[in-house]
Amino acid sequence: MAVKAYLQVTMKINEENCPAAAGVYTKYRQPFLDSIEGALTKELLVRDEDVQVLHGFDSVEHAQAYLTSEMFTKQVAPALQPTWAGEPEIKIYGIA
């Protein structure tokens, strides 16, 4: 199945918190792919100024649904929150 939508989460994370944030990504990557409806890909993009997690989905609706899922609201976001140096920026893109 082809990716039809991307969920982009951009976070400012201080250098000392990068290992903890990477650990959260690693811990939840496979469970995300295995159990979230419509999830197809998950990539960690790192720059000096921020970190992005790019999630690929089969639809915009599934990307939106992930943001209210138990995995995101009760596990991933709370685990990442102590590493943030500001509020994350969340965007959903549909592929035309």
Secondary structure, 3 states (H helix, E strand, C coil): CCCCEEEEEEECECHHHHHHHHHHHHHHHHHHHHHCCCEEEEEEEECCCCEEEEEEECCHHHHHHHCCCHHHHHHHHHHHHHHECCCCEEEEEECC
